[in-house]
Amino acid sequence: MQMTNIQPLPENADTGFWDAIAAKYAKGAVADMAGYEKTLKRIGELLSRDDQVLELGCGTGSSALRLAPLVGRYTATDLSPAMIAIARDKLADSPVDNLEFAAATAESVLAPDQGYDTVIGLNYLHLVADLPQTLGSISALLKPGGKFITKTPCIGEMNVFIRMAIPLMRLVGKAPA
Protein backbone atom coordinates (compact mmCIF):
# COMPACT_ATOMS: atom_id res chain seq x y z
CA MET A 1 0.00 0.00 0.00
CA GLN A 2 1.31 3.44 -0.92
CA MET A 3 1.77 5.75 2.07
CA THR A 4 -0.28 8.92 2.29
CA ASN A 5 1.65 12.08 1.48
CA ILE A 6 2.27 13.75 4.83
CA GLN A 7 4.44 16.75 5.56
CA PRO A 8 6.65 16.66 8.67
CA LEU A 9 5.07 17.91 11.89
CA PRO A 10 5.67 21.63 12.38
CA GLU A 11 8.57 22.55 14.67
CA ASN A 12 6.12 24.11 17.14
CA ALA A 13 3.90 21.01 17.35
CA ASP A 14 2.98 20.52 21.01
CA THR A 15 3.59 16.79 21.25
CA GLY A 16 5.09 16.79 24.75
CA PHE A 17 1.95 16.20 26.80
CA TRP A 18 0.66 13.40 24.58
CA ASP A 19 4.07 11.75 24.20
CA ALA A 20 4.47 11.80 28.00
CA ILE A 21 1.14 10.09 28.69
CA ALA A 22 1.08 7.68 25.70
CA ALA A 23 2.08 4.52 27.59
CA LYS A 24 -0.35 5.17 30.45
CA TYR A 25 -3.10 6.11 27.98
CA ALA A 26 -2.57 2.84 26.09
CA LYS A 27 -3.04 0.81 29.28
CA GLY A 28 -6.25 2.61 30.27
CA ALA A 29 -9.66 1.08 29.70
CA VAL A 30 -12.47 2.76 27.81
CA ALA A 31 -14.66 4.36 30.48
CA ASP A 32 -17.95 3.71 28.66
CA MET A 33 -17.48 0.59 26.55
CA ALA A 34 -21.17 0.40 25.56
CA GLY A 35 -21.06 4.01 24.34
CA TYR A 36 -17.80 3.37 22.47
CA GLU A 37 -19.25 0.30 20.74
CA LYS A 38 -22.37 2.27 19.80
CA THR A 39 -20.22 5.06 18.34
CA LEU A 40 -18.17 2.61 16.24
CA LYS A 41 -21.34 0.90 15.02
CA ARG A 42 -22.87 4.23 13.96
CA ILE A 43 -19.67 5.29 12.19
CA GLY A 44 -19.48 1.93 10.43
CA GLU A 45 -22.99 2.50 9.09
CA LEU A 46 -21.80 5.76 7.49
CA LEU A 47 -18.81 4.21 5.72
CA SER A 48 -18.66 2.48 2.34
CA ARG A 49 -16.46 -0.39 1.19
CA ASP A 50 -14.45 1.76 -1.26
CA ASP A 51 -14.02 4.81 0.98
CA GLN A 52 -10.69 6.49 1.56
CA VAL A 53 -10.79 7.52 5.22
CA LEU A 54 -8.58 9.83 7.25
CA GLU A 55 -8.76 9.75 11.04
CA LEU A 56 -7.35 12.70 12.99
CA GLY A 57 -6.30 12.31 16.61
CA CYS A 58 -6.31 8.51 16.48
CA GLY A 59 -4.35 8.11 19.73
CA THR A 60 -3.12 4.53 20.00
CA GLY A 61 -5.20 3.37 17.03
CA SER A 62 -7.93 1.28 18.66
CA SER A 63 -10.78 2.79 16.63
CA ALA A 64 -8.77 2.69 13.41
CA LEU A 65 -8.07 -1.01 13.85
CA ARG A 66 -11.80 -1.64 14.20
CA LEU A 67 -13.00 0.62 11.37
CA ALA A 68 -10.32 0.07 8.71
CA PRO A 69 -11.62 -3.37 7.59
CA LEU A 70 -14.89 -1.66 6.56
CA VAL A 71 -13.30 0.63 3.93
CA GLY A 72 -10.90 0.66 0.99
CA ARG A 73 -8.09 2.63 2.61
CA TYR A 74 -7.68 4.06 6.11
CA THR A 75 -5.03 6.54 7.22
CA ALA A 76 -4.96 7.22 10.98
CA THR A 77 -2.97 10.16 12.32
CA ASP A 78 -2.10 11.67 15.66
CA LEU A 79 0.02 14.62 16.74
CA SER A 80 2.01 12.37 19.09
CA PRO A 81 4.78 10.19 17.63
CA ALA A 82 4.65 8.12 20.85
CA MET A 83 0.94 7.39 20.35
CA ILE A 84 1.63 6.44 16.72
CA ALA A 85 4.44 4.08 17.79
CA ILE A 86 1.98 2.25 20.06
CA ALA A 87 -0.62 2.17 17.27
CA ARG A 88 1.94 0.65 14.88
CA ASP A 89 2.80 -2.00 17.47
CA LYS A 90 -0.91 -2.88 17.71
CA LEU A 91 -1.07 -3.05 13.91
CA ALA A 92 1.93 -5.40 13.83
CA ASP A 93 0.15 -7.66 16.33
CA SER A 94 -3.16 -7.56 14.39
CA PRO A 95 -2.36 -6.70 10.75
CA VAL A 96 -4.92 -4.81 8.66
CA ASP A 97 -3.66 -4.46 5.08
CA ASN A 98 -5.38 -1.18 4.22
CA LEU A 99 -4.42 0.70 7.41
CA GLU A 100 -1.49 3.05 7.93
CA PHE A 101 -0.52 5.21 10.90
CA ALA A 102 1.38 8.51 10.75
CA ALA A 103 2.31 11.36 13.08
CA ALA A 104 0.45 14.31 11.56
CA THR A 105 -2.04 17.11 12.06
CA ALA A 106 -4.93 18.08 9.81
CA GLU A 107 -2.66 20.78 8.41
CA SER A 108 0.22 18.42 7.57
CA VAL A 109 -1.78 15.80 5.65
CA LEU A 110 -1.95 16.25 1.88
CA ALA A 111 -5.20 14.99 0.39
CA PRO A 112 -5.15 12.25 -2.25
CA ASP A 113 -5.96 13.45 -5.78
CA GLN A 114 -9.72 13.17 -5.33
CA GLY A 115 -9.77 13.96 -1.60
CA TYR A 116 -10.96 11.77 1.24
CA ASP A 117 -14.46 10.32 1.28
CA THR A 118 -14.57 10.62 5.06
CA VAL A 119 -12.55 12.36 7.76
CA ILE A 120 -13.07 11.17 11.34
CA GLY A 121 -12.11 13.11 14.47
CA LEU A 122 -13.21 11.48 17.73
CA ASN A 123 -12.53 13.40 20.95
CA TYR A 124 -10.46 15.75 18.83
CA LEU A 125 -11.93 19.18 18.13
CA HIS A 126 -11.88 20.39 21.73
CA LEU A 127 -8.10 19.89 21.72
CA VAL A 128 -7.09 21.87 18.62
CA ALA A 129 -5.49 25.28 19.13
CA ASP A 130 -7.06 27.00 16.12
CA LEU A 131 -10.49 25.51 15.45
CA PRO A 132 -11.33 27.60 12.34
CA GLN A 133 -7.97 26.70 10.75
CA THR A 134 -8.40 23.00 11.55
CA LEU A 135 -11.96 22.94 10.19
CA GLY A 136 -10.72 24.67 7.03
CA SER A 137 -7.99 22.04 6.64
CA ILE A 138 -10.52 19.25 7.13
CA SER A 139 -12.80 20.79 4.51
CA ALA A 140 -9.89 20.99 2.05
CA LEU A 141 -9.06 17.30 2.66
CA LEU A 142 -12.58 16.11 1.81
CA LYS A 143 -13.71 15.43 -1.71
CA PRO A 144 -16.91 17.25 -2.76
CA GLY A 145 -19.78 15.66 -0.85
CA GLY A 146 -17.39 14.00 1.62
CA LYS A 147 -18.28 13.44 5.27
CA PHE A 148 -16.70 14.73 8.46
CA ILE A 149 -17.64 12.52 11.42
CA THR A 150 -16.84 13.89 14.86
CA LYS A 151 -17.76 13.33 18.46
CA THR A 152 -16.15 15.59 21.02
CA PRO A 153 -16.83 16.99 24.50
CA CYS A 154 -18.31 20.48 24.66
CA ILE A 155 -16.14 22.11 27.30
CA GLY A 156 -18.34 25.21 27.34
CA GLU A 157 -21.22 23.07 28.59
CA MET A 158 -19.20 21.40 31.36
CA ASN A 159 -19.54 22.19 35.03
CA VAL A 160 -18.10 25.63 35.82
CA PHE A 161 -15.57 24.11 38.26
CA ILE A 162 -14.22 21.80 35.56
CA ARG A 163 -13.93 24.71 33.12
CA MET A 164 -12.01 26.70 35.74
CA ALA A 165 -9.75 23.74 36.59
CA ILE A 166 -8.59 23.13 33.02
CA PRO A 167 -6.23 26.17 32.84
CA LEU A 168 -4.72 25.17 36.20
CA MET A 169 -4.27 21.60 35.01
CA ARG A 170 -2.49 22.92 31.92
CA LEU A 171 -0.08 24.89 34.10
CA VAL A 172 1.01 21.74 35.94
CA GLY A 173 1.13 19.51 32.84
CA LYS A 174 -2.01 17.50 33.64
CA ALA A 175 -3.92 18.72 30.55
CA PRO A 176 -2.74 19.52 27.02
CA ALA A 177 -1.80 23.11 26.23
N, C-alpha and C positions, 0 to 999 in steps of 0.2 A: 504494500500500500504506500502510495506517495504521501509524504508528510505535508501538512498544511504549511503555507508560507507564513511564517511568524517572525516579526522583527524582534530584536533583543529587548528585554525589559528596559525601561528608561532608568538612567542612573539614579534618579530620585525615587524609584519605586520603594514603597514602605513595606518591605517583606519581613522585617525583623520580628514583629509581634507574631505573625503566622508561622514563620520558621521556628521560633522558639517554642510554640505550643503544639507543633505538628505531631510529635510522637504521642503526647498525652491525648490530643484530639482523636488520633487514630484508635486509641484504646477505649475511648468513651463509647457508651451505648446510646442509641437513639432514644431520646426521652419519651417520645410518643410514637411507638412502632406502628400502631394501627393508623395513625394520621399519616405517617410516612408512606406506608403501603398504599393508602388511598390516594395520596398525591402521585405516586409513581403510576398507579393504575390509570388515573385521569390523564396524566401526560401521555402514557402509552396509547390511549385512545385518540390523541391528537396527532400522533405521528403516522407516517406512511413508510412502507417498505423501502422505497427508493430515496427517502429524504437524506439530505446532507445536513447534519446537526452540529451546532457549536454550543458547548456548555461553558458558561463563564462562572468562575468561583466554584470549581468542582471539588475543592478540598482534597480528600484522599481517594476520590474516585468511586465511592460506593454506588451513587446513583447512575453514573456513567456505565459502570459494569452491568447494571441491570437494564438500562434503556438501550444501549448500543445494539444488542441483537435484534431490535425491532426495526432498525433503519439500515440504509445503504452504507453510510459513513458517519462516524461520530468522532468529533474532536473535542476533548475536554481540557479546559485550561484553568489555571489558578495563578494568582500573583506569587504564591510561595513555592520556590523550588523544592523546599523540604516536603511540602504536601504532595507535590508532583512525584517526588522520588518514592514516597509511600504508595501512591496510586500506581506507579509503574511496577512496583514489587507485587501489588495485588494482581495486576494484569499478567505478570509473569506466572503467578500461581494459578490463575484462571483465565487463560488466553481467550480473547475475543478479537477475531481477525480484522474487523473494521473499526477498531477503537485505537485512538492515539491520545497521549497526554502531553501537554506542553506548558511550561511556565510562560504565562502571557496575561495581558489585560485586554479589554475590549478594543483599546486603542492600538495595540501592537499586533493584532491578528489582521491579516490581509485576506479579504473574501476570495473564495474561488471565483472563476470567471462569471458564473451565473448568480453568485451569491448563495447564502445558506437558505434552506427551506425553513429551518427553525433555529432560533437561538433560545437557550434555556439559561435562566439565572435564578437559582433557588437560594434563598437567604443571602442575597447578594446586594441588591440595590441600596439597602440601608447602610452599607459599608463603603460605598464609593465616595471619593472626595468631591467630585464635580459631576453631579447627577445629570445636568443637561448635556454635558460633553459625552458622558457615557451613553446616554440614550441616543444621542446623535450618531455615535460610533456603531451602536447596535443596529440602528435603522440603516446605516450604510452597508452593514454586513449582510442584511437580509435581501433576498431577491424580491422583486415586486410581488406582493401578495403573501410574502413570508410571514411566519408567526414568531412572536416573542412570548415565551411562557415564563412567568415569574411568580414567585411566592416569597414574600419577605415581610418581616415584622414592621409595623408602623410605629416607630419610636415616639412620634408626636402623640399617639393615642395611649402610650403607656402611663402607668402610675407616675405622678409628679416626682416622687422620691427616686424612682428608677431613672427618670430623665435627668434629675439633678446629680445622681451618682455617676453617671457615665463620664462626664468630664474629669471627675476625681479619679475614676478607675483608669482613664487614659494617662493621667499624670504619673501613676505608679506602675504603668505597664500591664494592667489587668484587662484592658480593652484596646482595640486597635485605634490608631490615631486617625 
